[in-house]
Amino acid sequence: MLRVGLTGGIGAGKSAVAARLKRCGAVIVDADLLAREVVEPGTDGLAEIVAAFGSGILTPDGALDRPALGAKVFGDEAARRRLEKIVHPRVRARTAELHREAAPDAVVVNDVPLLVETGLAPSFHLVVVVAAAREIRVRRLVGNRGMTEAEAAARIDAQADDARRRAAADVVLLNETGLDELEAAVDRLWRERLVDYERNLRARRVAWSGSEVRLVPSDPGWPEQAERLVARIRHALGGTADVHHIGSTAVPGLPAKDIVDLMLSVRTLDEADRLADRLAEAGFPRRSGEWWDRRSGTTWPKRLHGGADPERQVNLHVRVTGSPGWRFALLVRDHLRAVPEVRDEYAALKAELALRFPDRSSYTDAKAPWFDAEARAADDWALATGWQPTP
């Protein structure tokens, strides 16, 4: 199933987005509701909270007195962490149960207020952040929840700031105008991205991006996008995978096709084949066919995966650590980063060839002579500078 993480600062409108996604057909897993469920009267979660914070956090009928508990933990970092150690594992376990119960073709949206703070972003195929300006959020909290401005500001400040949330976001839904506009944006997200993403994921199919070569100006957001993709791959493979951002989108100032190239290092291609299913489940299905790197008539085999997300084109090259293709990918990236004249020469060549060879296959072939010359120039640079590939 497609797992979507939904988050946003207090007062941003996350609940409205969750409600609209549910109407679209998503399965909603609400972390706040689960956090209440796992500490209901009679649960071991509530018993552990009482043991940690005392019976003063109970109402006369034995339920959790949330304002009383909040008074104990708000502003007390150690107390907050004790509470999280009790509640969060239980919420994660209940979330896993609901995921197992969902249909194989479901789009499961996890509504998690503290998704960024708890480091959960890499566990989702896509992260959606609902955002609004601070002053708008304060106004909503005062008007809708009866807080004072000081209370609203304190609640906002206790969460991750907007920059951290946006860094984790694949999609930002801005909620500053009205509910109609927000719901229209949610409908577009569902129709144009989530439905096809789920289908591709289930079919283990790379999202089709066409064969036309379209170069775009260098995007300063590419490295951040690559970081999110790398984090997902590492999460899928156990956290220790060696993954690099390579290719043109890894070189600041270099125009490129809007395709993020990544490289996963493996010990053998047999290991690459064993990892294929886990990568596909994480949203990176294997591309069909045989793939290899070629320089000056010599070829080196590799595996190639793509992305199931229809809005984020990805090439994931799986190469053996220390192989010529592995070394060349890192060397050329670092050479282009270090020597602007070479980068600009390559940019001019790409612009010329994109006009002459509008399909990707012939465009790639036409660049081969430049890469043969670049291999020699980059080797000379590596020798002169003492460059070594980063393991």
C-alpha positions in Angstrom: 0.0 0.0 0.0 1.0 3.6 -0.4 2.0 5.2 3.0 1.6 8.9 3.2 2.8 11.0 6.2 0.6 14.0 6.9 1.8 16.7 9.3 1.7 20.4 10.0 2.1 22.9 12.8 -0.7 23.5 15.2 -3.3 25.7 13.6 -2.1 25.0 10.0 -5.2 23.0 9.0 -3.9 19.4 9.0 -7.2 18.0 10.2 -9.1 19.6 7.3 -6.7 18.0 4.8 -7.1 14.6 6.5 -10.9 14.9 6.3 -10.7 15.7 2.6 -8.3 12.9 1.9 -10.7 10.5 3.7 -13.5 11.7 1.4 -11.3 11.1 -1.6 -10.9 7.4 -0.4 -7.8 7.4 1.8 -7.6 5.3 4.9 -6.7 7.7 7.8 -4.6 6.7 10.7 -4.8 9.5 13.2 -1.9 9.5 15.7 -3.7 11.7 18.1 -6.7 9.4 18.3 -4.4 6.4 18.7 -2.5 8.3 21.5 -5.8 8.5 23.3 -6.8 4.9 22.6 -3.6 3.5 24.1 -4.1 5.3 27.4 -7.8 4.6 27.9 -8.9 3.3 31.4 -7.8 -0.2 31.9 -4.8 -0.1 29.5 -1.2 -0.8 30.5 -0.3 2.5 28.9 -2.4 4.4 31.4 -1.0 2.3 34.3 2.5 3.2 33.2 1.7 6.9 33.0 0.3 6.8 36.6 3.4 5.0 37.8 5.6 7.7 36.2 3.6 10.9 37.1 1.4 9.9 40.0 -2.4 9.5 40.5 -2.9 13.2 40.3 -3.1 13.0 36.5 -6.4 11.0 36.8 -9.9 12.3 36.8 -12.3 11.1 39.5 -13.7 8.4 37.2 -10.2 7.0 36.5 -9.6 8.5 33.0 -6.5 10.4 32.0 -6.8 14.1 33.0 -5.0 15.6 30.0 -4.8 19.2 31.3 -3.2 17.9 34.5 -0.7 15.8 32.6 0.0 18.6 30.2 0.8 20.9 33.2 3.4 18.4 34.3 5.1 17.9 31.0 4.8 21.2 29.2 8.1 23.0 29.4 9.8 20.1 31.2 11.9 18.3 28.6 12.7 15.3 30.8 9.1 14.8 31.7 8.0 15.1 28.1 10.5 12.4 27.0 9.3 10.1 29.7 5.8 10.5 28.5 6.8 9.9 24.8 8.7 6.7 25.8 5.4 5.4 27.2 3.0 6.5 24.5 5.0 6.5 21.2 5.9 2.7 21.1 2.2 1.9 21.7 1.0 4.2 19.0 3.6 2.7 16.6 2.4 -0.8 17.3 -1.2 0.1 16.9 -0.4 1.9 13.6 1.3 -1.2 12.3 -1.8 -3.2 13.1 -4.0 -0.8 11.1 -1.6 -0.9 8.2 -1.8 -4.7 8.2 -5.6 -4.5 8.2 -5.7 -2.1 5.2 -6.4 -3.3 1.7 -3.4 -4.0 -0.6 -4.5 -1.1 -2.9 -5.1 1.4 -0.1 -3.7 4.8 0.2 -3.0 5.0 4.0 -2.5 8.5 5.3 -0.9 8.8 8.7 -1.9 12.0 10.4 1.1 12.6 12.7 1.4 16.0 14.4 5.0 15.3 15.5 6.1 13.4 12.4 9.2 15.6 11.9 10.1 15.8 15.6 10.0 12.0 15.9 12.1 11.4 12.8 9.4 9.3 11.1 9.5 11.0 7.6 11.7 8.4 5.9 9.2 5.6 6.8 6.6 7.0 4.4 6.5 7.0 0.6 5.5 10.6 0.6 5.3 13.4 3.2 2.6 16.1 3.0 3.0 19.2 5.1 0.2 21.7 5.7 1.5 25.2 6.2 0.3 28.6 7.1 2.0 31.8 8.2 2.6 32.1 12.0 0.2 35.0 12.5 -2.6 33.2 10.7 -2.1 30.1 12.9 -2.1 32.3 16.1 -5.3 33.9 15.0 -6.9 30.5 14.4 -5.8 29.2 17.8 -7.2 32.3 19.6 -10.5 32.3 17.7 -11.1 28.5 17.4 -9.6 27.1 20.5 -9.9 29.9 23.0 -6.2 30.3 23.6 -4.5 33.6 24.5 -2.0 34.9 22.0 0.8 34.0 24.4 -0.5 30.4 24.8 -0.9 30.0 21.0 2.7 31.3 20.5 4.1 28.9 23.1 2.3 25.9 21.5 3.7 26.9 18.1 7.2 27.3 19.5 7.1 23.9 21.2 6.9 22.2 17.8 9.4 21.9 14.9 9.8 25.2 13.0 8.5 25.7 9.5 11.9 25.3 7.9 12.3 21.8 9.4 8.9 20.7 8.3 9.4 22.1 4.8 12.7 20.2 4.5 10.9 17.0 5.3 8.0 17.7 2.8 7.6 16.2 -0.6 4.4 18.3 -0.9 3.5 21.6 0.9 -0.2 22.5 1.0 -0.5 26.2 1.8 -3.6 26.9 3.8 -3.9 30.7 4.0 -7.0 31.6 1.9 -10.0 29.4 2.5 -11.3 25.9 2.9 -12.5 25.7 -0.7 -9.0 26.4 -2.0 -7.4 24.0 0.4 -9.8 21.2 -0.6 -9.2 21.9 -4.3 -5.5 21.5 -3.7 -6.1 18.2 -1.9 -8.2 16.9 -4.7 -5.5 17.7 -7.2 -2.9 15.9 -5.1 -5.1 12.8 -4.9 -6.0 12.8 -8.6 -2.7 13.8 -10.1 -0.2 12.1 -7.7 -1.5 9.7 -5.0 -3.7 7.5 -7.2 -1.0 6.9 -9.8 1.7 6.5 -7.2 -0.3 3.8 -5.5 -0.9 2.0 -8.8 2.7 2.1 -9.7 3.8 0.9 -6.3 1.5 -2.0 -6.4 2.5 -3.0 -9.9 6.2 -2.4 -9.2 6.3 -0.1 -12.1 8.5 2.9 -12.7 6.5 6.1 -13.4 6.5 7.0 -17.1 8.2 10.3 -17.8 8.4 10.3 -21.6 11.4 10.1 -23.8 11.8 13.8 -24.6 14.9 15.6 -23.4 13.9 18.7 -21.4 16.7 20.6 -19.7 15.8 23.0 -16.9 17.8 25.5 -14.9 19.7 24.2 -11.9 17.3 23.9 -9.0 18.7 24.7 -5.5 16.0 22.3 -4.1 17.5 19.2 -5.8 20.0 18.3 -3.0 17.2 18.5 -0.4 15.0 16.3 -2.5 17.8 13.9 -2.9 18.4 13.8 0.9 14.8 12.7 1.4 15.1 10.0 -1.2 18.3 8.8 0.3 16.8 8.7 3.7 13.9 6.5 2.4 16.3 4.1 0.8 18.4 3.8 4.0 15.3 3.3 6.0 14.2 0.5 3.7 17.5 -1.2 3.7 18.2 -1.0 7.4 19.8 2.4 7.9 23.4 1.7 6.9 23.1 1.7 3.1 25.8 3.7 1.2 23.8 6.0 -1.0 25.1 9.0 -2.9 23.5 11.9 -4.9 25.3 11.8 -8.3 24.7 13.1 -11.8 23.9 16.6 -13.0 21.3 17.5 -10.2 24.2 17.0 -7.7 26.3 19.8 -9.3 25.2 23.3 -8.2 24.7 25.6 -11.2 24.4 22.9 -13.8 21.3 22.7 -15.9 19.8 19.2 -16.1 16.9 17.0 -16.8 14.7 17.1 -13.7 15.7 13.6 -12.7 17.5 12.9 -9.5 20.3 10.4 -9.9 21.3 8.4 -6.9 23.8 5.6 -6.5 23.6 2.7 -4.1 26.8 0.9 -3.4 26.8 -2.9 -3.0 29.5 -5.6 -2.6 28.2 -7.7 -5.5 25.5 -7.6 -8.1 24.0 -10.7 -6.4 23.5 -8.5 -3.4 21.9 -5.9 -5.6 19.4 -8.5 -6.8 18.6 -9.5 -3.3 17.8 -5.9 -2.4 15.4 -5.4 -5.4 12.2 -6.3 -3.6 12.9 -4.1 -0.6 13.7 -1.2 -2.9 10.5 -1.8 -4.9 8.4 -1.8 -1.7 10.0 1.5 -0.7 8.9 3.1 -4.0 12.0 2.3 -6.2 11.1 -0.5 -8.6 13.7 -2.1 -10.8 13.8 -1.1 -14.4 13.5 -4.0 -16.8 16.4 -5.1 -19.0 20.1 -5.2 -18.7 22.0 -2.1 -17.8 25.7 -1.2 -17.8 28.1 1.7 -17.9 30.2 2.2 -21.0 33.4 4.2 -21.4 35.7 4.0 -24.5 34.3 0.7 -25.6 34.5 -1.0 -22.1 31.3 -1.9 -20.2 30.6 -2.6 -16.6 27.3 -4.1 -15.5 25.0 -2.5 -13.0 21.4 -2.6 -11.9 19.0 0.3 -12.4 15.9 1.2 -10.5 13.5 4.1 -10.9 10.8 5.9 -8.9 7.1 5.0 -8.6 6.2 8.6 -7.8 4.7 10.2 -10.9 5.9 13.6 -9.8 9.5 12.8 -8.9 11.7 11.2 -11.5 14.5 9.1 -10.1 17.3 7.0 -11.4 18.8 4.7 -8.8 22.0 3.2 -10.1 23.2 0.1 -8.1 26.9 -0.4 -8.6 29.6 -2.5 -7.0 31.7 -0.5 -4.6 35.1 0.2 -6.1 34.1 -0.7 -9.7 35.1 1.6 -12.5 31.5 2.8 -13.0 31.1 3.5 -9.3 34.4 5.5 -9.2 33.6 7.4 -12.4 30.2 8.5 -11.1 31.7 10.0 -7.9 34.8 11.4 -9.7 32.9 13.3 -12.4 30.5 14.7 -9.9 33.3 16.0 -7.7 35.3 17.3 -10.7 32.3 19.3 -12.0 31.7 20.7 -8.6 35.3 21.8 -8.1 36.0 23.2 -11.6 33.4 25.7 -12.8 35.0 26.0 -16.3 34.4 22.3 -16.9 30.9 22.5 -15.5 30.1 25.4 -17.8 31.6 23.6 -20.8 29.4 20.6 -20.1 26.3 22.8 -19.7 26.9 24.4 -23.1 27.3 20.9 -24.7 24.1 19.7 -23.1 22.2 22.7 -24.4 23.5 22.1 -27.9 22.8 18.4 -27.9 19.3 18.7 -26.5 18.4 20.8 -29.5 19.9 18.3 -31.9 18.9 15.1 -30.2 15.5 15.5 -28.6 15.0 11.9 -27.4 16.9 10.6 -24.4 18.5 7.6 -26.0 20.2 9.5 -28.9 21.0 12.4 -26.5 22.8 10.0 -24.1 24.8 8.5 -27.0 25.8 11.9 -28.3 27.4 12.8 -25.0 29.6 9.7 -24.9 32.7 11.3 -26.6 32.6 14.2 -24.1 32.5 11.7 -21.2 35.5 9.8 -22.7 37.5 13.0 -22.7 36.2 14.0 -19.3 37.3 10.6 -17.9 40.9 11.5 -18.8 40.6 15.1 -17.6 39.0 14.0 -14.3 41.7 11.4 -13.7 44.4 14.1 -14.2 42.5 16.3 -11.7 42.2 13.5 -9.2 46.0 12.8 -9.4 46.8 16.5 -9.0 44.5 17.1 -6.1 44.8 13.7 -4.3 41.1 13.1 -4.7 39.7 9.8 -3.4 36.2 8.4 -3.7 34.1 8.8 -0.6 33.2 5.3 0.6 
